[in-house]
Amino acid sequence: MTIRPTLQLGHPALRSPAEELPLPLGPEAMELITDLDDTLADWRARTGYGRGIAAPQVGAGVRMVHCRLERPWTLVNPRITHRSETTWEVWDGCLSFSLDFFCTVRRHTWIEVDYRSPDGRSHTLRADGELGELLQHEIDHLDGRLAVDRMTDARSLCTRSEFELRHRDESPYRS
């Protein structure tokens, strides 16, 4: 079990676009998947938060996203290929903010994502709602963007305690 430190807001590596991974994945990339899963599980155990993590958040500048929803799921070289014209405003937090604060962001109501599974198979996924929001957040990390870049209004910025008191039940973090 390897829990990697999570880079925090202000670290320059979080602003660098990630590189595509060569396929098939080699042993180092497979180890990264395990480390991302362990790191995400640790965040979830310690804070109650953590639905997804992108490789750049642990200092690996590659296009890989790992999610823990109903089951662990890894997307290799994901790219958003289509977006809805319509958007919605949703609460967002980030492991790279140590979950110290939350803010509202604007996201597309649905997206299509092309990606590879770790075994190299190609997939296309249409995601809406909270899954679409999560994938937009994580793929932003791969492009050097952070939730604060998409903040709708600086007045929405709040600490975790205020978010939990006033807004958690209306957010993707309610469960």
Buried (B, 14 or more C-beta within 10 A) or exposed (E): EEBBEBBBBEBEBBEEEBEEBEBEBEEEBEEBBBBBBBBBBBBEEEEEBBBBBBBBBBEBEBBBBBBBEEEBBBBBBBBBEEBBEEEBEBBBBBBBBBBEBBBBBBBBBBBBBBBBBBEEEEEEBEBEEBBBBBBBBBBBBBBBBBBBEBBBEEEBBBEBEEBBEEBBEEBBBEE
